[in-house]
């Protein structure tokens, strides 16, 4: 609390407080009347300030002027305590109890004090200099500031992690939605096709049965006509009066042949199309209940199955080991494929027994009618029945993986980079720098996901399903095509300059004896 500078001169040297009824000694020093009397009662009769001895107690006279000054200071102090403005310049902060400058800090009471406070109110308390306390407080604040910064960084990291997980959930939900939609769409198409086929069969069998019924009806009507004619002949003969004529005409009367047993109609509603439709519906129900969308995360991977890249050799490159249950299931139908050099663009270079192809900058082959003018190549193996699975490793983005009928055009059209999926008889997945594109019938569908380098392709001909999988950094279903394939299918690839595609081989994979060489003759 701020007080007047004069207050320092109005303190009793004994009690160190403002004078209470100030009295003056013969030496000129002033004290509180009670303080000096108590001092003389306990000690010698002298001046406590200058130590001047007195032979006897001097007579104490009140210092009226000093008392008036003290009362004025006390009144000003009360005004300051009550919040009233005090005229005159303000000085440094002072102790509200003693009016002295605040020179110490009491850690017990957590406030600044003067030296007089250490004698009575703050006696025995923990006291330090203000600058020492400030350094301690400042160090504590710096530690709090550092802790706040650290927590801010951690909070930002958690927010980024949460955003990343949210994006992964959105991508996963999109893929699951796409897979479910494609599966249900395929089932609806199968149902519609089977329905149309069953109705056509019913119409055919109905037409055959009704034709049989018509033939039987005509036979019965002819028999009725013959019977009516014979009845008429008999009636006419009975009305003949001449006996000789009756006898002669009766010999010529020939009865119709007896009615033959009527054949049964070839119609049975409990067999034929209905049984086939029921079998199809059973298969569709089993397919509907089949859960092929497994949620695979890196934690599902088996320990010790980390994929390793082997140095390039002339031997066939083995496929990396499966790391999840669905991938293990797919490898049961694994096919070891090779490229067909006779269909390759003349810039393509082959190695590893036609298992690897690279798009170089120098022509490697002569132009032939069977080769692609586009940067494409087919596999030597094709499929026309059953389930099949193979894996492909790419060196970088800007490649296309797909399948096609044998008649895929080898010619290059104006401004055309590739023709995989640009028509109704090929299906492709383009791997781009920032994602994927699914192509079919000239239409593209943007797909989310960060492109990797290892992919799996599953072809299920009985169901009419082509699936693309990304195998790294985790197993993920990318896209599913549903179609009714009517011709043999061949894997086909497009790759940009300086790109490499490798067909992974699995030791012990089951051989498949499918169509060979049919892809060499495009329509």
FENCOR-V220697 format. One record per residue. N is the residue number from 1. BURIAL is # if it has 9 or more other C-alpha atoms within 8 Angstrom, else .. D_LAST is the distance of its C-alpha to the last C-alpha in whole Angstrom. Layout:
<<N & BURIAL & D_LAST> <N & BURIAL & D_LAST>>
This chain:
<<1 & # & 105> <2 & # & 106> <3 & # & 110> <4 & . & 113> <5 & . & 113> <6 & . & 117> <7 & # & 116> <8 & . & 116> <9 & . & 120> <10 & # & 121> <11 & # & 120> <12 & # & 123> <13 & # & 123> <14 & . & 124> <15 & . & 121> <16 & # & 119> <17 & # & 118> <18 & # & 120> <19 & # & 124> <20 & . & 125> <21 & # & 129> <22 & # & 129> <23 & # & 132> <24 & # & 134> <25 & # & 136> <26 & . & 138> <27 & . & 136> <28 & . & 134> <29 & # & 131> <30 & # & 129> <31 & # & 128> <32 & # & 128> <33 & # & 131> <34 & . & 130> <35 & # & 128> <36 & # & 131> <37 & . & 133> <38 & . & 131> <39 & # & 131> <40 & # & 135> <41 & . & 135> <42 & . & 133> <43 & . & 134> <44 & . & 137> <45 & # & 138> <46 & # & 136> <47 & # & 133> <48 & # & 130> <49 & . & 128> <50 & . & 131> <51 & . & 133> <52 & . & 136> <53 & . & 139> <54 & . & 141> <55 & . & 144> <56 & . & 144> <57 & . & 141> <58 & . & 141> <59 & . & 141> <60 & . & 138> <61 & . & 138> <62 & . & 135> <63 & # & 133> <64 & . & 132> <65 & . & 130> <66 & . & 128> <67 & # & 127> <68 & . & 126> <69 & . & 124> <70 & # & 122> <71 & . & 122> <72 & . & 120> <73 & # & 118> <74 & . & 117> <75 & . & 117> <76 & # & 114> <77 & # & 113> <78 & . & 113> <79 & # & 111> <80 & # & 108> <81 & . & 108> <82 & . & 108> <83 & . & 105> <84 & . & 107> <85 & . & 107> <86 & . & 110> <87 & . & 111> <88 & . & 111> <89 & . & 108> <90 & . & 106> <91 & . & 106> <92 & . & 104> <93 & . & 103> <94 & # & 106> <95 & # & 107> <96 & . & 108> <97 & . & 110> <98 & # & 112> <99 & # & 111> <100 & # & 110> <101 & # & 107> <102 & # & 104> <103 & # & 104> <104 & # & 103> <105 & # & 100> <106 & # & 101> <107 & # & 98> <108 & . & 99> <109 & . & 100> <110 & . & 97> <111 & . & 99> <112 & # & 101> <113 & # & 104> <114 & # & 107> <115 & # & 110> <116 & # & 112> <117 & # & 110> <118 & # & 110> <119 & . & 113> <120 & . & 113> <121 & . & 110> <122 & # & 107> <123 & . & 110> <124 & . & 108> <125 & . & 104> <126 & . & 101> <127 & # & 102> <128 & # & 100> <129 & # & 100> <130 & # & 97> <131 & . & 95> <132 & . & 95> <133 & # & 94> <134 & . & 91> <135 & . & 90> <136 & . & 89> <137 & . & 88> <138 & . & 86> <139 & . & 84> <140 & . & 84> <141 & . & 82> <142 & . & 80> <143 & . & 79> <144 & . & 78> <145 & . & 76> <146 & . & 74> <147 & . & 73> <148 & . & 72> <149 & . & 70> <150 & . & 68> <151 & . & 68> <152 & . & 66> <153 & . & 63> <154 & . & 63> <155 & . & 63> <156 & . & 60> <157 & . & 58> <158 & . & 58> <159 & . & 57> <160 & . & 54> <161 & . & 53> <162 & . & 54> <163 & . & 51> <164 & . & 49> <165 & . & 49> <166 & . & 49> <167 & . & 45> <168 & . & 44> <169 & . & 45> <170 & . & 43> <171 & # & 40> <172 & . & 40> <173 & . & 41> <174 & . & 38> <175 & # & 36> <176 & # & 38> <177 & . & 37> <178 & # & 34> <179 & # & 33> <180 & . & 36> <181 & . & 34> <182 & # & 30> <183 & # & 32> <184 & . & 34> <185 & . & 31> <186 & # & 29> <187 & # & 32> <188 & . & 32> <189 & . & 28> <190 & . & 29> <191 & # & 32> <192 & . & 31> <193 & . & 28> <194 & # & 30> <195 & # & 33> <196 & . & 31> <197 & . & 29> <198 & # & 33> <199 & . & 34> <200 & . & 32> <201 & # & 33> <202 & # & 37> <203 & . & 36> <204 & . & 35> <205 & # & 38> <206 & # & 40> <207 & . & 39> <208 & . & 39> <209 & # & 43> <210 & . & 44> <211 & . & 43> <212 & # & 45> <213 & # & 48> <214 & . & 48> <215 & . & 48> <216 & # & 51> <217 & . & 53> <218 & . & 52> <219 & . & 54> <220 & . & 57> <221 & . & 57> <222 & . & 58> <223 & # & 60> <224 & . & 62> <225 & . & 62> <226 & # & 64> <227 & # & 66> <228 & . & 67> <229 & . & 68> <230 & # & 70> <231 & . & 72> <232 & . & 73> <233 & # & 74> <234 & # & 76> <235 & . & 78> <236 & . & 78> <237 & # & 80> <238 & . & 82> <239 & . & 83> <240 & # & 84> <241 & . & 88> <242 & . & 88> <243 & . & 88> <244 & . & 87> <245 & . & 84> <246 & # & 83> <247 & . & 83> <248 & . & 81> <249 & # & 79> <250 & . & 78> <251 & . & 77> <252 & . & 74> <253 & # & 73> <254 & . & 70> <255 & . & 69> <256 & . & 65> <257 & . & 64> <258 & . & 64> <259 & . & 61> <260 & . & 59> <261 & . & 58> <262 & . & 55> <263 & . & 52> <264 & . & 51> <265 & . & 48> <266 & . & 44> <267 & . & 44> <268 & . & 45> <269 & . & 44> <270 & . & 45> <271 & . & 42> <272 & . & 38> <273 & # & 36> <274 & # & 39> <275 & # & 39> <276 & # & 35> <277 & # & 36> <278 & . & 39> <279 & . & 37> <280 & # & 34> <281 & # & 37> <282 & . & 38> <283 & . & 35> <284 & # & 35> <285 & . & 38> <286 & . & 38> <287 & . & 35> <288 & . & 37> <289 & . & 40> <290 & . & 38> <291 & . & 39> <292 & . & 36> <293 & . & 38> <294 & . & 40> <295 & . & 42> <296 & # & 42> <297 & . & 44> <298 & . & 46> <299 & . & 49> <300 & . & 47> <301 & # & 45> <302 & . & 47> <303 & . & 50> <304 & . & 49> <305 & # & 45> <306 & . & 45> <307 & . & 41> <308 & . & 42> <309 & . & 40> <310 & . & 40> <311 & . & 40> <312 & . & 37> <313 & . & 37> <314 & . & 35> <315 & . & 35> <316 & # & 33> <317 & . & 34> <318 & . & 35> <319 & # & 34> <320 & . & 37> <321 & . & 39> <322 & # & 39> <323 & # & 41> <324 & # & 41> <325 & . & 41> <326 & . & 38> <327 & # & 36> <328 & # & 38> <329 & . & 36> <330 & # & 33> <331 & # & 33> <332 & . & 34> <333 & # & 30> <334 & # & 29> <335 & # & 27> <336 & # & 27> <337 & # & 24> <338 & # & 23> <339 & # & 20> <340 & # & 18> <341 & . & 19> <342 & . & 16> <343 & # & 14> <344 & # & 17> <345 & # & 18> <346 & # & 20> <347 & # & 23> <348 & # & 23> <349 & # & 26> <350 & # & 26> <351 & # & 29> <352 & # & 30> <353 & # & 28> <354 & # & 25> <355 & # & 26> <356 & # & 27> <357 & # & 25> <358 & # & 27> <359 & # & 26> <360 & # & 28> <361 & . & 29> <362 & . & 29> <363 & # & 26> <364 & . & 25> <365 & . & 22> <366 & . & 21> <367 & . & 18> <368 & . & 15> <369 & . & 11> <370 & # & 11> <371 & # & 13> <372 & # & 13> <373 & # & 15> <374 & # & 16> <375 & # & 19> <376 & # & 17> <377 & # & 16> <378 & # & 15> <379 & # & 17> <380 & # & 17> <381 & # & 18> <382 & # & 16> <383 & # & 18> <384 & # & 18> <385 & . & 22> <386 & . & 25> <387 & # & 26> <388 & # & 25> <389 & # & 27> <390 & # & 27> <391 & # & 28> <392 & # & 27> <393 & # & 30> <394 & # & 29> <395 & . & 32> <396 & . & 32> <397 & # & 30> <398 & # & 27> <399 & # & 25> <400 & # & 22> <401 & # & 21> <402 & # & 19> <403 & # & 16> <404 & # & 13> <405 & # & 10> <406 & # & 8> <407 & # & 5> <408 & # & 7> <409 & . & 7> <410 & # & 9> <411 & . & 11> <412 & # & 14> <413 & . & 16> <414 & . & 19> <415 & . & 22> <416 & . & 19> <417 & . & 20> <418 & # & 17> <419 & . & 14> <420 & # & 15> <421 & # & 17> <422 & # & 16> <423 & # & 14> <424 & . & 14> <425 & # & 12> <426 & # & 14> <427 & # & 18> <428 & # & 20> <429 & # & 23> <430 & # & 24> <431 & # & 28> <432 & # & 30> <433 & . & 33> <434 & . & 35> <435 & # & 33> <436 & # & 29> <437 & # & 27> <438 & # & 25> <439 & # & 21> <440 & # & 19> <441 & # & 18> <442 & # & 19> <443 & . & 22> <444 & . & 25> <445 & . & 28> <446 & . & 30> <447 & # & 32> <448 & . & 35> <449 & . & 36> <450 & . & 37> <451 & # & 34> <452 & # & 35> <453 & # & 33> <454 & # & 32> <455 & # & 30> <456 & # & 29> <457 & # & 26> <458 & # & 26> <459 & # & 23> <460 & # & 25> <461 & # & 23> <462 & . & 25> <463 & . & 27> <464 & # & 23> <465 & # & 24> <466 & # & 23> <467 & # & 26> <468 & # & 27> <469 & # & 31> <470 & # & 33> <471 & # & 35> <472 & # & 37> <473 & . & 40> <474 & # & 40> <475 & # & 38> <476 & . & 36> <477 & # & 33> <478 & # & 31> <479 & # & 29> <480 & # & 27> <481 & # & 24> <482 & # & 24> <483 & . & 21> <484 & . & 20> <485 & . & 17> <486 & . & 15> <487 & . & 13> <488 & # & 14> <489 & # & 14> <490 & # & 15> <491 & # & 17> <492 & # & 16> <493 & # & 19> <494 & # & 20> <495 & # & 23> <496 & # & 25> <497 & . & 27> <498 & . & 30> <499 & # & 29> <500 & # & 28> <501 & # & 26> <502 & # & 28> <503 & # & 27> <504 & # & 30> <505 & # & 31> <506 & # & 33> <507 & . & 35> <508 & . & 36> <509 & # & 32> <510 & . & 31> <511 & . & 29> <512 & . & 25> <513 & . & 24> <514 & . & 20> <515 & # & 17> <516 & . & 17> <517 & . & 14> <518 & . & 11> <519 & # & 10> <520 & # & 10> <521 & . & 7> <522 & # & 4> <523 & . & 0>>
